[in-house]
Amino acid sequence: MTTKNILLFGFLALFLSCNKTTNTTEDQQQSTLAADERLITQEQFQSIGMSFDTLTNYTFRDEIAATGQIDVAPQFKAKVNAMLGGYIKAILVAEGQYVKQGQVVVQMENPDLIDIQKDYLETYEQIGYLKSEFERQKMLFEERIASQKNFLQAQSEYRTAQAKLKSITAKLNLLNVDLKAVARGQFSSRVALVAPISGTVNQVTAAIGMFVSPEQSMIEIVDTRAMQLNLKVFEKDIDKIKGNQDLTFQISETSLKSIPATIFSIGKTIDETNRTVSVVAHFPKEYQEGVFCGMFAEAKIATSERIALGVPTKAVVTEGDLSYVFILDRKSENNMILKKINVQILLKNEKYAEIFAKELKKNTKILVNGVYDINAV
Protein backbone atom coordinates (compact mmCIF):
# COMPACT_ATOMS: atom_id res chain seq x y z
CA MET A 1 0.00 0.00 0.00
CA THR A 2 1.37 3.35 -0.96
CA THR A 3 1.92 6.20 1.46
CA LYS A 4 -0.88 8.24 -0.26
CA ASN A 5 -3.44 5.45 0.17
CA ILE A 6 -2.43 5.00 3.81
CA LEU A 7 -3.11 8.72 4.49
CA LEU A 8 -6.54 8.65 2.76
CA PHE A 9 -7.56 5.58 4.73
CA GLY A 10 -6.50 7.28 7.96
CA PHE A 11 -8.55 10.46 7.27
CA LEU A 12 -11.66 8.38 6.39
CA ALA A 13 -11.38 6.36 9.57
CA LEU A 14 -11.02 9.56 11.63
CA PHE A 15 -14.10 11.15 9.97
CA LEU A 16 -16.27 8.10 10.56
CA SER A 17 -15.09 7.92 14.13
CA CYS A 18 -15.97 11.60 14.79
CA ASN A 19 -19.38 11.26 13.09
CA LYS A 20 -20.14 8.17 15.08
CA THR A 21 -19.16 9.96 18.26
CA THR A 22 -21.45 12.92 17.41
CA ASN A 23 -24.45 10.71 16.60
CA THR A 24 -23.81 8.70 19.74
CA THR A 25 -23.78 11.90 21.79
CA GLU A 26 -27.11 13.12 20.28
CA ASP A 27 -28.69 9.70 20.77
CA GLN A 28 -27.55 9.70 24.38
CA GLN A 29 -29.02 13.17 24.93
CA GLN A 30 -32.32 12.18 23.29
CA SER A 31 -32.56 9.12 25.49
CA THR A 32 -32.11 11.20 28.66
CA LEU A 33 -34.84 13.78 27.77
CA ALA A 34 -37.99 14.03 29.85
CA ALA A 35 -41.39 13.56 28.19
CA ASP A 36 -41.99 17.32 28.11
CA GLU A 37 -38.56 18.16 26.60
CA ARG A 38 -37.41 18.49 23.00
CA LEU A 39 -33.83 18.48 21.65
CA ILE A 40 -33.20 20.94 18.81
CA THR A 41 -29.89 21.34 17.00
CA GLN A 42 -28.67 24.69 15.77
CA GLU A 43 -29.03 23.42 12.22
CA GLN A 44 -32.70 22.49 12.79
CA PHE A 45 -33.35 25.79 14.55
CA GLN A 46 -32.11 27.76 11.54
CA SER A 47 -33.54 25.57 8.77
CA ILE A 48 -37.07 25.61 10.26
CA GLY A 49 -36.87 29.36 10.87
CA MET A 50 -37.44 29.19 14.61
CA SER A 51 -37.22 32.22 16.86
CA PHE A 52 -37.73 33.16 20.51
CA ASP A 53 -39.45 36.07 22.20
CA THR A 54 -40.23 37.07 25.76
CA LEU A 55 -43.44 38.15 27.46
CA THR A 56 -44.42 41.53 26.05
CA ASN A 57 -47.07 44.10 26.96
CA TYR A 58 -50.00 44.02 24.53
CA THR A 59 -53.35 45.79 24.49
CA PHE A 60 -56.23 43.36 24.99
CA ARG A 61 -59.86 44.25 24.38
CA ASP A 62 -63.03 42.65 25.65
CA GLU A 63 -65.22 42.44 22.55
CA ILE A 64 -68.80 41.63 21.58
CA ALA A 65 -69.45 39.92 18.26
CA ALA A 66 -72.32 41.15 16.08
CA THR A 67 -73.47 40.75 12.49
CA GLY A 68 -75.23 43.12 10.13
CA GLN A 69 -75.43 44.70 6.69
CA ILE A 70 -74.20 47.79 4.90
CA ASP A 71 -77.02 50.24 4.18
CA VAL A 72 -77.76 53.97 4.06
CA ALA A 73 -79.89 56.13 6.35
CA PRO A 74 -83.55 56.49 5.27
CA GLN A 75 -83.05 60.13 4.25
CA PHE A 76 -80.46 59.03 1.68
CA LYS A 77 -82.74 56.55 -0.06
CA ALA A 78 -85.62 57.51 -2.37
CA LYS A 79 -88.16 55.87 -4.67
CA VAL A 80 -89.56 57.32 -7.89
CA ASN A 81 -93.35 57.08 -8.07
CA ALA A 82 -95.89 58.40 -10.53
CA MET A 83 -98.02 61.25 -9.14
CA LEU A 84 -100.52 60.35 -11.85
CA GLY A 85 -100.98 56.81 -13.16
CA GLY A 86 -100.13 56.11 -16.77
CA TYR A 87 -98.15 54.14 -19.33
CA ILE A 88 -94.34 54.20 -19.36
CA LYS A 89 -92.96 55.58 -22.62
CA ALA A 90 -89.24 55.79 -21.83
CA ILE A 91 -86.78 54.75 -19.10
CA LEU A 92 -83.74 57.00 -19.22
CA VAL A 93 -81.50 55.38 -16.57
CA ALA A 94 -80.03 51.97 -15.77
CA GLU A 95 -79.10 50.20 -12.55
CA GLY A 96 -75.74 51.38 -11.23
CA GLN A 97 -75.96 54.73 -13.03
CA TYR A 98 -75.35 57.93 -11.06
CA VAL A 99 -78.12 60.55 -11.37
CA LYS A 100 -78.44 64.13 -10.14
CA GLN A 101 -81.39 65.53 -8.24
CA GLY A 102 -83.98 66.85 -10.72
CA GLN A 103 -82.69 64.71 -13.63
CA VAL A 104 -85.47 63.13 -15.74
CA VAL A 105 -85.41 59.36 -15.23
CA VAL A 106 -88.77 58.18 -16.64
CA GLN A 107 -91.27 59.55 -19.14
CA MET A 108 -94.93 58.54 -18.87
CA GLU A 109 -98.13 59.26 -20.79
CA ASN A 110 -101.66 59.79 -19.47
CA PRO A 111 -104.56 61.31 -21.47
CA ASP A 112 -106.07 62.64 -18.23
CA LEU A 113 -103.19 65.09 -18.06
CA ILE A 114 -104.68 66.99 -21.03
CA ASP A 115 -107.91 67.60 -19.09
CA ILE A 116 -105.92 68.99 -16.14
CA GLN A 117 -104.07 71.38 -18.44
CA LYS A 118 -107.38 72.45 -20.03
CA ASP A 119 -108.80 73.26 -16.58
CA TYR A 120 -105.68 75.25 -15.81
CA LEU A 121 -105.92 77.32 -18.99
CA GLU A 122 -109.66 78.00 -18.55
CA THR A 123 -109.18 79.08 -14.97
CA TYR A 124 -106.12 81.12 -15.89
CA GLU A 125 -108.15 83.00 -18.52
CA GLN A 126 -111.10 83.55 -16.16
CA ILE A 127 -108.98 85.06 -13.42
CA GLY A 128 -108.52 88.36 -15.27
CA TYR A 129 -112.24 88.85 -15.86
CA LEU A 130 -113.25 87.76 -12.33
CA LYS A 131 -110.68 90.06 -10.78
CA SER A 132 -111.94 93.00 -12.80
CA GLU A 133 -115.57 92.24 -11.89
CA PHE A 134 -114.68 91.88 -8.22
CA GLU A 135 -112.92 95.26 -8.16
CA ARG A 136 -115.85 96.89 -10.02
CA GLN A 137 -118.45 95.49 -7.64
CA LYS A 138 -116.32 96.51 -4.68
CA MET A 139 -116.15 100.10 -5.91
CA LEU A 140 -119.93 100.22 -6.61
CA PHE A 141 -120.66 98.74 -3.20
CA GLU A 142 -118.46 101.29 -1.44
CA GLU A 143 -120.26 104.09 -3.32
CA ARG A 144 -123.61 102.52 -2.37
CA ILE A 145 -124.52 102.03 -6.01
CA ALA A 146 -124.52 98.19 -6.09
CA SER A 147 -125.91 95.82 -3.50
CA GLN A 148 -123.80 93.90 -1.01
CA LYS A 149 -125.07 90.65 -2.51
CA ASN A 150 -123.52 91.40 -5.90
CA PHE A 151 -120.25 92.41 -4.27
CA LEU A 152 -120.02 89.24 -2.15
CA GLN A 153 -120.87 87.05 -5.14
CA ALA A 154 -118.15 88.65 -7.27
CA GLN A 155 -115.68 88.29 -4.38
CA SER A 156 -116.56 84.61 -3.90
CA GLU A 157 -116.22 83.77 -7.59
CA TYR A 158 -112.85 85.51 -7.81
CA ARG A 159 -111.41 83.84 -4.69
CA THR A 160 -112.75 80.43 -5.77
CA ALA A 161 -111.03 80.79 -9.13
CA GLN A 162 -107.78 81.82 -7.39
CA ALA A 163 -107.88 78.72 -5.15
CA LYS A 164 -108.62 76.49 -8.11
CA LEU A 165 -105.76 77.95 -10.13
CA LYS A 166 -103.32 77.47 -7.22
CA SER A 167 -104.46 73.88 -6.81
CA ILE A 168 -104.05 73.01 -10.49
CA THR A 169 -100.72 74.87 -10.63
CA ALA A 170 -99.37 72.84 -7.71
CA LYS A 171 -100.50 69.59 -9.32
CA LEU A 172 -98.93 70.45 -12.68
CA ASN A 173 -95.68 71.50 -10.95
CA LEU A 174 -95.53 68.10 -9.28
CA LEU A 175 -95.95 66.53 -12.71
CA ASN A 176 -93.18 68.78 -14.11
CA VAL A 177 -95.48 70.33 -16.71
CA ASP A 178 -94.34 73.54 -18.43
CA LEU A 179 -96.98 76.08 -17.30
CA LYS A 180 -95.86 78.71 -19.81
CA ALA A 181 -96.49 76.26 -22.64
CA VAL A 182 -99.93 75.46 -21.23
CA ALA A 183 -100.75 79.19 -21.01
CA ARG A 184 -99.99 79.36 -24.74
CA GLY A 185 -102.39 76.47 -25.38
CA GLN A 186 -99.65 73.85 -25.91
CA PHE A 187 -100.90 70.72 -24.13
CA SER A 188 -98.99 67.47 -23.65
CA SER A 189 -99.96 64.03 -22.37
CA ARG A 190 -96.35 63.28 -21.36
CA VAL A 191 -95.22 63.28 -17.70
CA ALA A 192 -91.53 63.60 -16.85
CA LEU A 193 -90.51 61.94 -13.56
CA VAL A 194 -87.32 63.26 -11.99
CA ALA A 195 -84.84 61.96 -9.41
CA PRO A 196 -85.80 63.29 -5.94
CA ILE A 197 -82.19 63.00 -4.71
CA SER A 198 -78.72 62.62 -6.19
CA GLY A 199 -77.33 59.10 -6.01
CA THR A 200 -76.93 55.74 -7.69
CA VAL A 201 -79.84 53.91 -9.30
CA ASN A 202 -80.18 50.82 -7.13
CA GLN A 203 -83.21 49.19 -8.70
CA VAL A 204 -85.40 49.57 -11.79
CA THR A 205 -88.70 47.68 -11.66
CA ALA A 206 -90.47 49.39 -14.57
CA ALA A 207 -90.64 48.42 -18.24
CA ILE A 208 -91.66 50.35 -21.36
CA GLY A 209 -95.39 49.98 -22.10
CA MET A 210 -96.18 49.02 -18.53
CA PHE A 211 -99.10 50.75 -16.75
CA VAL A 212 -98.19 52.04 -13.29
CA SER A 213 -100.44 53.41 -10.58
CA PRO A 214 -99.50 56.33 -8.28
CA GLU A 215 -98.57 54.06 -5.36
CA GLN A 216 -96.27 51.87 -7.47
CA SER A 217 -92.50 52.42 -7.20
CA MET A 218 -90.52 52.26 -10.45
CA ILE A 219 -86.97 53.25 -9.51
CA GLU A 220 -84.97 53.25 -6.27
CA ILE A 221 -82.09 55.71 -5.83
CA VAL A 222 -79.51 55.46 -3.07
CA ASP A 223 -76.95 58.08 -2.06
CA THR A 224 -74.06 55.73 -1.30
CA ARG A 225 -71.87 58.57 -0.08
CA ALA A 226 -73.62 58.22 3.27
CA MET A 227 -73.29 54.49 3.92
CA GLN A 228 -73.65 53.06 7.42
CA LEU A 229 -73.48 49.72 9.17
CA ASN A 230 -76.75 48.30 10.55
CA LEU A 231 -75.95 45.73 13.25
CA LYS A 232 -77.99 43.27 15.28
CA VAL A 233 -76.74 42.95 18.88
CA PHE A 234 -78.10 40.24 21.15
CA GLU A 235 -80.23 41.26 24.09
CA LYS A 236 -77.73 39.87 26.64
CA ASP A 237 -74.99 42.18 25.32
CA ILE A 238 -76.93 45.39 24.77
CA ASP A 239 -76.17 46.79 28.26
CA LYS A 240 -72.46 46.88 27.29
CA ILE A 241 -73.12 49.02 24.19
CA LYS A 242 -72.87 52.82 24.36
CA GLY A 243 -72.96 55.69 21.91
CA ASN A 244 -69.63 56.67 20.28
CA GLN A 245 -68.19 53.25 21.13
CA ASP A 246 -65.47 52.03 18.76
CA LEU A 247 -65.72 48.84 16.75
CA THR A 248 -64.18 47.13 13.75
CA PHE A 249 -65.92 45.09 11.07
CA GLN A 250 -65.05 42.98 8.07
CA ILE A 251 -66.88 42.53 4.79
CA SER A 252 -66.89 38.79 4.16
CA GLU A 253 -67.46 39.17 0.42
CA THR A 254 -64.38 41.32 -0.19
CA SER A 255 -61.42 40.84 2.12
CA LEU A 256 -60.31 40.29 5.68
CA LYS A 257 -59.34 43.96 6.05
CA SER A 258 -60.79 45.46 9.25
CA ILE A 259 -62.72 48.73 8.89
CA PRO A 260 -63.05 51.06 11.90
CA ALA A 261 -66.47 52.43 12.84
CA THR A 262 -68.23 54.27 15.67
CA ILE A 263 -71.66 53.54 17.13
CA PHE A 264 -74.09 56.30 16.16
CA SER A 265 -77.42 55.13 17.60
CA ILE A 266 -78.89 52.26 19.61
CA GLY A 267 -82.44 51.01 19.16
CA LYS A 268 -84.91 50.82 22.02
CA THR A 269 -86.94 47.85 20.77
CA ILE A 270 -86.05 44.16 20.97
CA ASP A 271 -86.82 41.95 17.99
CA GLU A 272 -88.97 39.21 19.50
CA THR A 273 -87.94 36.67 16.85
CA ASN A 274 -84.18 36.62 17.44
CA ARG A 275 -83.93 38.74 20.62
CA THR A 276 -81.67 41.38 19.10
CA VAL A 277 -81.50 45.18 19.15
CA SER A 278 -80.69 47.34 16.10
CA VAL A 279 -77.47 49.33 16.36
CA VAL A 280 -76.27 51.82 13.71
CA ALA A 281 -72.57 52.59 13.23
CA HIS A 282 -70.86 55.12 10.96
CA PHE A 283 -67.52 54.52 9.28
CA PRO A 284 -65.16 56.95 7.46
CA LYS A 285 -65.73 57.70 3.78
CA GLU A 286 -62.17 56.69 2.88
CA TYR A 287 -63.11 53.07 3.72
CA GLN A 288 -66.24 53.04 1.53
CA GLU A 289 -64.37 52.22 -1.68
CA GLY A 290 -65.37 48.71 -2.74
CA VAL A 291 -68.16 48.52 -0.16
CA PHE A 292 -71.74 48.13 -1.43
CA CYS A 293 -75.17 48.34 0.14
CA GLY A 294 -76.50 44.96 1.17
CA MET A 295 -73.09 43.45 1.94
CA PHE A 296 -72.93 41.18 4.98
CA ALA A 297 -70.60 42.32 7.78
CA GLU A 298 -69.12 40.76 10.90
CA ALA A 299 -68.29 43.24 13.66
CA LYS A 300 -66.41 43.24 16.95
CA ILE A 301 -67.40 45.92 19.43
CA ALA A 302 -64.75 46.84 22.00
CA THR A 303 -66.33 47.15 25.46
CA SER A 304 -63.13 47.54 27.51
CA GLU A 305 -59.37 47.24 27.14
CA ARG A 306 -56.29 46.71 29.28
CA ILE A 307 -52.56 46.15 28.88
CA ALA A 308 -51.20 42.75 29.89
CA LEU A 309 -48.18 40.49 29.30
CA GLY A 310 -48.63 38.04 26.49
CA VAL A 311 -47.24 36.32 23.42
CA PRO A 312 -48.33 36.02 19.78
CA THR A 313 -51.14 33.46 19.47
CA LYS A 314 -48.99 31.34 17.14
CA ALA A 315 -46.74 30.61 20.13
CA VAL A 316 -49.55 28.76 21.93
CA VAL A 317 -50.40 25.11 21.17
CA THR A 318 -53.89 23.95 22.10
CA GLU A 319 -54.59 20.28 22.71
CA GLY A 320 -58.14 19.64 23.85
CA ASP A 321 -58.82 21.85 26.87
CA LEU A 322 -55.13 22.45 27.59
CA SER A 323 -52.72 25.04 26.18
CA TYR A 324 -48.92 24.90 26.01
CA VAL A 325 -45.86 26.92 25.06
CA PHE A 326 -42.23 25.86 24.55
CA ILE A 327 -39.56 27.66 26.54
CA LEU A 328 -35.77 27.48 26.30
CA ASP A 329 -34.71 25.35 29.27
CA ARG A 330 -30.97 24.94 28.59
CA LYS A 331 -28.54 24.97 25.71
CA SER A 332 -25.06 23.87 24.67
CA GLU A 333 -22.80 24.95 21.87
CA ASN A 334 -24.65 22.94 19.22
CA ASN A 335 -27.97 21.96 20.84
CA MET A 336 -30.77 23.44 22.89
CA ILE A 337 -33.39 21.79 25.07
CA LEU A 338 -36.96 23.14 24.88
CA LYS A 339 -39.48 22.44 27.59
CA LYS A 340 -43.21 22.16 26.95
CA ILE A 341 -45.15 23.82 29.78
CA ASN A 342 -48.84 24.14 30.44
CA VAL A 343 -50.17 27.74 30.47
CA GLN A 344 -53.43 29.38 31.39
CA ILE A 345 -54.94 31.72 28.78
CA LEU A 346 -56.43 34.78 30.50
CA LEU A 347 -57.27 36.87 27.42
CA LYS A 348 -56.99 36.19 23.74
CA ASN A 349 -57.61 37.92 20.43
CA GLU A 350 -56.66 37.19 16.84
CA LYS A 351 -53.04 38.27 17.31
CA TYR A 352 -52.05 37.91 20.97
CA ALA A 353 -52.78 35.84 24.05
CA GLU A 354 -52.29 36.77 27.70
CA ILE A 355 -50.85 33.69 29.39
CA PHE A 356 -49.85 32.67 32.90
CA ALA A 357 -47.64 29.89 34.28
CA LYS A 358 -45.41 29.66 37.36
CA GLU A 359 -42.39 28.83 35.17
CA LEU A 360 -42.77 32.00 33.12
CA LYS A 361 -40.66 35.02 34.01
CA LYS A 362 -40.48 38.27 32.10
CA ASN A 363 -37.12 37.27 30.55
CA THR A 364 -38.09 33.64 29.78
CA LYS A 365 -37.40 32.81 26.16
CA ILE A 366 -40.56 31.48 24.52
CA LEU A 367 -40.63 29.83 21.10
CA VAL A 368 -42.89 31.85 18.76
CA ASN A 369 -41.92 30.61 15.30
CA GLY A 370 -41.70 26.91 14.44
CA VAL A 371 -43.95 25.87 17.34
CA TYR A 372 -46.01 23.35 15.39
CA ASP A 373 -42.90 21.86 13.82
CA ILE A 374 -41.33 21.16 17.20
CA ASN A 375 -44.64 19.98 18.71
CA ALA A 376 -44.88 17.30 16.02
CA VAL A 377 -41.45 15.89 16.96
C-alpha positions in Angstrom: 0.0 0.0 0.0 1.4 3.3 -1.0 1.9 6.2 1.5 -0.9 8.2 -0.3 -3.4 5.5 0.2 -2.4 5.0 3.8 -3.1 8.7 4.5 -6.5 8.7 2.8 -7.6 5.6 4.7 -6.5 7.3 8.0 -8.5 10.5 7.3 -11.7 8.4 6.4 -11.4 6.4 9.6 -11.0 9.6 11.6 -14.1 11.1 10.0 -16.3 8.1 10.6 -15.1 7.9 14.1 -16.0 11.6 14.8 -19.4 11.3 13.1 -20.1 8.2 15.1 -19.2 10.0 18.3 -21.4 12.9 17.4 -24.4 10.7 16.6 -23.8 8.7 19.7 -23.8 11.9 21.8 -27.1 13.1 20.3 -28.7 9.7 20.8 -27.6 9.7 24.4 -29.0 13.2 24.9 -32.3 12.2 23.3 -32.6 9.1 25.5 -32.1 11.2 28.7 -34.8 13.8 27.8 -38.0 14.0 29.9 -41.4 13.6 28.2 -42.0 17.3 28.1 -38.6 18.2 26.6 -37.4 18.5 23.0 -33.8 18.5 21.7 -33.2 20.9 18.8 -29.9 21.3 17.0 -28.7 24.7 15.8 -29.0 23.4 12.2 -32.7 22.5 12.8 -33.4 25.8 14.6 -32.1 27.8 11.5 -33.5 25.6 8.8 -37.1 25.6 10.3 -36.9 29.4 10.9 -37.4 29.2 14.6 -37.2 32.2 16.9 -37.7 33.2 20.5 -39.4 36.1 22.2 -40.2 37.1 25.8 -43.4 38.1 27.5 -44.4 41.5 26.1 -47.1 44.1 27.0 -50.0 44.0 24.5 -53.4 45.8 24.5 -56.2 43.4 25.0 -59.9 44.2 24.4 -63.0 42.6 25.6 -65.2 42.4 22.6 -68.8 41.6 21.6 -69.5 39.9 18.3 -72.3 41.1 16.1 -73.5 40.7 12.5 -75.2 43.1 10.1 -75.4 44.7 6.7 -74.2 47.8 4.9 -77.0 50.2 4.2 -77.8 54.0 4.1 -79.9 56.1 6.4 -83.5 56.5 5.3 -83.0 60.1 4.3 -80.5 59.0 1.7 -82.7 56.5 -0.1 -85.6 57.5 -2.4 -88.2 55.9 -4.7 -89.6 57.3 -7.9 -93.4 57.1 -8.1 -95.9 58.4 -10.5 -98.0 61.2 -9.1 -100.5 60.3 -11.8 -101.0 56.8 -13.2 -100.1 56.1 -16.8 -98.1 54.1 -19.3 -94.3 54.2 -19.4 -93.0 55.6 -22.6 -89.2 55.8 -21.8 -86.8 54.8 -19.1 -83.7 57.0 -19.2 -81.5 55.4 -16.6 -80.0 52.0 -15.8 -79.1 50.2 -12.5 -75.7 51.4 -11.2 -76.0 54.7 -13.0 -75.4 57.9 -11.1 -78.1 60.6 -11.4 -78.4 64.1 -10.1 -81.4 65.5 -8.2 -84.0 66.8 -10.7 -82.7 64.7 -13.6 -85.5 63.1 -15.7 -85.4 59.4 -15.2 -88.8 58.2 -16.6 -91.3 59.5 -19.1 -94.9 58.5 -18.9 -98.1 59.3 -20.8 -101.7 59.8 -19.5 -104.6 61.3 -21.5 -106.1 62.6 -18.2 -103.2 65.1 -18.1 -104.7 67.0 -21.0 -107.9 67.6 -19.1 -105.9 69.0 -16.1 -104.1 71.4 -18.4 -107.4 72.4 -20.0 -108.8 73.3 -16.6 -105.7 75.3 -15.8 -105.9 77.3 -19.0 -109.7 78.0 -18.6 -109.2 79.1 -15.0 -106.1 81.1 -15.9 -108.2 83.0 -18.5 -111.1 83.6 -16.2 -109.0 85.1 -13.4 -108.5 88.4 -15.3 -112.2 88.8 -15.9 -113.3 87.8 -12.3 -110.7 90.1 -10.8 -111.9 93.0 -12.8 -115.6 92.2 -11.9 -114.7 91.9 -8.2 -112.9 95.3 -8.2 -115.8 96.9 -10.0 -118.4 95.5 -7.6 -116.3 96.5 -4.7 -116.1 100.1 -5.9 -119.9 100.2 -6.6 -120.7 98.7 -3.2 -118.5 101.3 -1.4 -120.3 104.1 -3.3 -123.6 102.5 -2.4 -124.5 102.0 -6.0 -124.5 98.2 -6.1 -125.9 95.8 -3.5 -123.8 93.9 -1.0 -125.1 90.7 -2.5 -123.5 91.4 -5.9 -120.3 92.4 -4.3 -120.0 89.2 -2.2 -120.9 87.0 -5.1 -118.1 88.7 -7.3 -115.7 88.3 -4.4 -116.6 84.6 -3.9 -116.2 83.8 -7.6 -112.8 85.5 -7.8 -111.4 83.8 -4.7 -112.7 80.4 -5.8 -111.0 80.8 -9.1 -107.8 81.8 -7.4 -107.9 78.7 -5.2 -108.6 76.5 -8.1 -105.8 77.9 -10.1 -103.3 77.5 -7.2 -104.5 73.9 -6.8 -104.0 73.0 -10.5 -100.7 74.9 -10.6 -99.4 72.8 -7.7 -100.5 69.6 -9.3 -98.9 70.4 -12.7 -95.7 71.5 -10.9 -95.5 68.1 -9.3 -96.0 66.5 -12.7 -93.2 68.8 -14.1 -95.5 70.3 -16.7 -94.3 73.5 -18.4 -97.0 76.1 -17.3 -95.9 78.7 -19.8 -96.5 76.3 -22.6 -99.9 75.5 -21.2 -100.8 79.2 -21.0 -100.0 79.4 -24.7 -102.4 76.5 -25.4 -99.7 73.8 -25.9 -100.9 70.7 -24.1 -99.0 67.5 -23.6 -100.0 64.0 -22.4 -96.3 63.3 -21.4 -95.2 63.3 -17.7 -91.5 63.6 -16.8 -90.5 61.9 -13.6 -87.3 63.3 -12.0 -84.8 62.0 -9.4 -85.8 63.3 -5.9 -82.2 63.0 -4.7 -78.7 62.6 -6.2 -77.3 59.1 -6.0 -76.9 55.7 -7.7 -79.8 53.9 -9.3 -80.2 50.8 -7.1 -83.2 49.2 -8.7 -85.4 49.6 -11.8 -88.7 47.7 -11.7 -90.5 49.4 -14.6 -90.6 48.4 -18.2 -91.7 50.3 -21.4 -95.4 50.0 -22.1 -96.2 49.0 -18.5 -99.1 50.7 -16.7 -98.2 52.0 -13.3 -100.4 53.4 -10.6 -99.5 56.3 -8.3 -98.6 54.1 -5.4 -96.3 51.9 -7.5 -92.5 52.4 -7.2 -90.5 52.3 -10.4 -87.0 53.2 -9.5 -85.0 53.3 -6.3 -82.1 55.7 -5.8 -79.5 55.5 -3.1 -76.9 58.1 -2.1 -74.1 55.7 -1.3 -71.9 58.6 -0.1 -73.6 58.2 3.3 -73.3 54.5 3.9 -73.7 53.1 7.4 -73.5 49.7 9.2 -76.7 48.3 10.6 -75.9 45.7 13.2 -78.0 43.3 15.3 -76.7 43.0 18.9 -78.1 40.2 21.1 -80.2 41.3 24.1 -77.7 39.9 26.6 -75.0 42.2 25.3 -76.9 45.4 24.8 -76.2 46.8 28.3 -72.5 46.9 27.3 -73.1 49.0 24.2 -72.9 52.8 24.4 -73.0 55.7 21.9 -69.6 56.7 20.3 -68.2 53.3 21.1 -65.5 52.0 18.8 -65.7 48.8 16.8 -64.2 47.1 13.8 -65.9 45.1 11.1 -65.1 43.0 8.1 -66.9 42.5 4.8 -66.9 38.8 4.2 -67.5 39.2 0.4 -64.4 41.3 -0.2 -61.4 40.8 2.1 -60.3 40.3 5.7 -59.3 44.0 6.1 -60.8 45.5 9.2 -62.7 48.7 8.9 -63.0 51.1 11.9 -66.5 52.4 12.8 -68.2 54.3 15.7 -71.7 53.5 17.1 -74.1 56.3 16.2 -77.4 55.1 17.6 -78.9 52.3 19.6 -82.4 51.0 19.2 -84.9 50.8 22.0 -86.9 47.9 20.8 -86.1 44.2 21.0 -86.8 42.0 18.0 -89.0 39.2 19.5 -87.9 36.7 16.9 -84.2 36.6 17.4 -83.9 38.7 20.6 -81.7 41.4 19.1 -81.5 45.2 19.1 -80.7 47.3 16.1 -77.5 49.3 16.4 -76.3 51.8 13.7 -72.6 52.6 13.2 -70.9 55.1 11.0 -67.5 54.5 9.3 -65.2 56.9 7.5 -65.7 57.7 3.8 -62.2 56.7 2.9 -63.1 53.1 3.7 -66.2 53.0 1.5 -64.4 52.2 -1.7 -65.4 48.7 -2.7 -68.2 48.5 -0.2 -71.7 48.1 -1.4 -75.2 48.3 0.1 -76.5 45.0 1.2 -73.1 43.4 1.9 -72.9 41.2 5.0 -70.6 42.3 7.8 -69.1 40.8 10.9 -68.3 43.2 13.7 -66.4 43.2 17.0 -67.4 45.9 19.4 -64.8 46.8 22.0 -66.3 47.2 25.5 -63.1 47.5 27.5 -59.4 47.2 27.1 -56.3 46.7 29.3 -52.6 46.2 28.9 -51.2 42.7 29.9 -48.2 40.5 29.3 -48.6 38.0 26.5 -47.2 36.3 23.4 -48.3 36.0 19.8 -51.1 33.5 19.5 -49.0 31.3 17.1 -46.7 30.6 20.1 -49.5 28.8 21.9 -50.4 25.1 21.2 -53.9 24.0 22.1 -54.6 20.3 22.7 -58.1 19.6 23.8 -58.8 21.9 26.9 -55.1 22.4 27.6 -52.7 25.0 26.2 -48.9 24.9 26.0 -45.9 26.9 25.1 -42.2 25.9 24.5 -39.6 27.7 26.5 -35.8 27.5 26.3 -34.7 25.3 29.3 -31.0 24.9 28.6 -28.5 25.0 25.7 -25.1 23.9 24.7 -22.8 25.0 21.9 -24.7 22.9 19.2 -28.0 22.0 20.8 -30.8 23.4 22.9 -33.4 21.8 25.1 -37.0 23.1 24.9 -39.5 22.4 27.6 -43.2 22.2 27.0 -45.1 23.8 29.8 -48.8 24.1 30.4 -50.2 27.7 30.5 -53.4 29.4 31.4 -54.9 31.7 28.8 -56.4 34.8 30.5 -57.3 36.9 27.4 -57.0 36.2 23.7 -57.6 37.9 20.4 -56.7 37.2 16.8 -53.0 38.3 17.3 -52.0 37.9 21.0 -52.8 35.8 24.1 -52.3 36.8 27.7 -50.8 33.7 29.4 -49.8 32.7 32.9 -47.6 29.9 34.3 -45.4 29.7 37.4 -42.4 28.8 35.2 -42.8 32.0 33.1 -40.7 35.0 34.0 -40.5 38.3 32.1 -37.1 37.3 30.6 -38.1 33.6 29.8 -37.4 32.8 26.2 -40.6 31.5 24.5 -40.6 29.8 21.1 -42.9 31.9 18.8 -41.9 30.6 15.3 -41.7 26.9 14.4 -43.9 25.9 17.3 -46.0 23.4 15.4 -42.9 21.9 13.8 -41.3 21.2 17.2 -44.6 20.0 18.7 -44.9 17.3 16.0 -41.5 15.9 17.0 
